[in-house]
Amino acid sequence: MSATDWYAHKSLGDGLYWIQERFFQSPNRANIWLIRGSHQDLVIDTGLGLRSLPDYIDTMGLLGKDPQRKNPLLAIVTHAHFDHSGGLHQFQQVGVHSAEVEALVNGDNYETVTWLRDHEITELPSPGWRARQYRVKAVQPTHILQEGDVINLGDRQLTVLHMPGHSRGSICLHDGDNKLLFSGDVVYDGSMIDWLPYSQVGDYISSCERLIGLVDSEQVDQVLPGHYNTFGAKRLHRIASSYISRAGTCNGKLYTWAWKTASTVALGVTHPRRSC
């Protein structure tokens, strides 16, 4: 299957594109965001990497055909989980938060929580492909990100907001001028996951409090999340507030403990940690 068959995209205007993997039918299917900048072009999250995302972007002419483009396409992941980082190895310039650099360098499929099943791939990317063979490939980041770093695209500047909880290196990218928040899995319009091996409920509560602060200070109008559809500031406030309320209850704590125990065991079986 070609890259042009595997992916599809929608233009949101102003050089912003929403890309998805057509034949990955799962709640784990991540949104891929492409921004064309005057100085630097940016991909936010890269999907599974089963077909070449750079080839698709080039073939579809999403960045134009200007031979004088100054910089290679930069790919930044909002966190290292497999559904977001699987395609990173296809890019020359790669960025991730410092807390998850080691996971990518080592190709650590325990920390990338690689958990893919055959039924989620509705059309095989190549003959004989099987989900059990899938792994996130090791990659050496060229951009190690920290809180407050600014990604300068020329006509846009995106600020790195470290928002741990879902994972230890989760980030949002905030376009303050346009009041856009690329939120990864920090927040989306669905059940927020705080029960993976490197999830931390306390950190997640703090991150949600910070999200509420962004809304209250009118710094966000639109959220472009890691999964599902985009939504506005009022919905962001409601989702973050609801998480804080639920996470503090006995039922919430028990639910998180049970799922975290199960996920840790399951991932430990499928992706055993290497001993030192």
N, C-alpha and C positions, 0 to 999 in steps of 0.2 A: 504494500500500500504506500502511495506517495504521501509526502507531507501535505500537499494541497488537498488530499482526500481526508487526512487525519484531523486537520484543524479547520475551524471556521472562525470568522471574526465579524465584529460589528463596529462601525465607526461611531464614536460619541461626540465627534467634533473637536476642533482646536488641537488636532494632532494626537488625539487619544483614541486608542483601540482596545476593545474587549475581545480576547481570544479564548477559545475553549477547545478541548479535545472531544471531537464529536462522538467517538466510539468508546469513551470511558464513561459509562453510565453508572454513577455511584454518587452518594453524598460526599465522597472524598474527592470528587472532581474539582480541582482548583481553578479559580479564575486567573487568567494571565492578562496582565495589563501592559500595553505598549504605549509609550509616550515619545513623540517626535519633538526633539528640542532643537533650538537654533544652533547650539554648540555640541550637544551630546544627546544621543538617543538612549532610551532606557526601557528595559523589560523588567517588570515586577512579577516575580514568581515564574516558574518555567515548566510546570506540569511534570508528567512522568518521564518525558524524554524518549518516548518510543519511536518518534519520528523527528526529523530535524526542524526545530522551531526557527533557527536562522534562515534555513532554506525557504520555509513557508513565508516568512516576512519579506524576504528578497523577491521570491517568485510573484507574490501578490502586489509588489511595489508599494508596500505600506510606508516605506521611508523615502520613496522617490528614487530617481536614478541619477542623482547628482554625483559625478565622479570626484567632487571636491569635498565630500563629507569628511570632516576632520578627525573624528575619533571612532574607533570600533564600538559596536553596540555593547552597552553595559547591562549585565543581568544582575539584579539584586533579589535575593530571596528574603521574604518576611520572616522565615524561620526554616530550619533544616529538614522538616518532615518530607517524606518521599514524594507526596503529591504536589509539592511546591519546588523541590530541589532536584528532581530526577533529570531535568534537562540542562542543569548547570554546566556539565562537562562539554556542552556544545558551543560554549562562548569563550572568547579570549579574555574578557574582563568580567570578573565575578565578585560580587560583594555579599557579605553575611555579617551578622553581629559577632563580636569577638567571642562571646560565650559558646558559639557553636562552630567555630573554625575547626576545632579538632575533630569533630564528628564528620565534617566533610572531607578533611584531609585524609582521614583513616577509612573513609567509606564505611562508617559505622552504621549498619542497617538496624541496629537496636535503637540507637538514638534517633535515627530518621524514621523510626516506627514503620518500617516497610511492611505493609499488610495488604496485599493485593490478591484478589481471587479471580479465577477464570471467568465467572459469570459477569464480572464488572466490565470486561472488555467484550463488546458485542460484535466487533469485527476484528479478526486477527490482523495485527500490523505486519506480520510476515508468516509464511507457512510454518506450521509446527510450533508457533510461539505458545508458551505456557506461563501462567502467572508465577508459578513456583520458581521459575528461573530468574525472575526479575530482581534486580538489585540496583540501588543508587550507586553510581560509580564515584570513586574518589576524585576529588577536584581540589586544586590549590587556589584559595581565594586571592585575588589581587587587591581587593578593597576590604579591609577589616574595619567594620563600622562600630561606632560608639554613640551613646546618647549625645544629641546636639550636633552631630556631623551634618553638613549641608551638601546635598548632591546638586551640583550646578549644571543645569541643562542649557544655560544661556538665557532663554526667555522664561524659564521656570526654575525655581529653587525648591527642593524637597528637603525637609528637615527630618533627621532620624530621631524617633521617639522610642526608647527602649521600654517595652511593655511586657515584662515577663509574667508568667502564670500558665498559659497554655504550654509553653516551652520556655526554657531558660534564656533563649536568645531571641524571643519574639520581638518584632519591631512593627511600628506603623511608620509610614512616610507621609508627612504633612506638607501639603502645598498651601501655605498660609495665604498667599495672594489670592488664590482662587477658592479658598476654604474647602479644599478636598482632602479627605483622609483615606489613604490606601492602608487598610487595616489588617490585611492578612487574616490570621485566625485569632487575633486578639478579640475581635468582635465581628460577628456576622448575624444574619437574621435566622438563627436556628439554635439548637441546643449547644451551648458552649462547653467544650471538653476540657476538664481540669483533672483528669484521672490517668493520664499517661505517665510513664516512668519519671520524666523530668518536669512534670507539672507541679505547681505549688499554689494551693488555694490562697494563702496569704498574699502572695505576689499578685495573683489575679484580682483579688479585691482591691489592692492598691492601684492596679492598672485601670480597673473600672472606675474608681474614684477620679482618676486622672482624666478619663474619657468624659465623665460628667463635667469636670472643670472646663474642658475644651468647649463643650456645648454651652455651659453657663456664661462663658466669656465670649461667645459668638465667634469662635475660631473655626467652626466646622459647619458647612451647609449640607455636604453630601459625603456619604461613606461608600467607598469602592472596596468591598470586602474580598476575603480569600475564597469564599463560597457563596453560592446563591446570588440573589439580586442586590442591586444598590438600594440605599435607603437614605433618609434625611436625618436631620439633627434631632428631631423629637423622638424618632424611633431609636436612635442611638442612646439617648438619655434613658428611655424606657428599658432597653435591653440591659444596659449597664446597671441600672438601679435594681432590676429584677434579679440579676446575678448576685449582687451584694446581699440582697434579702435572703435568697435561697441558700447561699453558701454558708451562712451563719446558723442555719437550723440543724437540729439533730438529724433529721431525715437527709438533708443535703450532705452532711458529713459522712453518714453511713453509706449513702449512694456512691460518693466519691471514693471512699475507702474500698468498697467492694469491687468497683470497676478498675481501680488502680491495681489492686492485687491481681485481678484476672489478667489485665493487659501486661503487667510485668512478667507474669508466669508465661503467658503465650508468646511474647516477644523473646523471652529468654530461651524458649525451646526452639523457635524458628531462626533466631539470630543470636547464638551464644556469645557472651562477652569474652574477648580475649584476655587471658590472664597475663599479669605483668611478668 
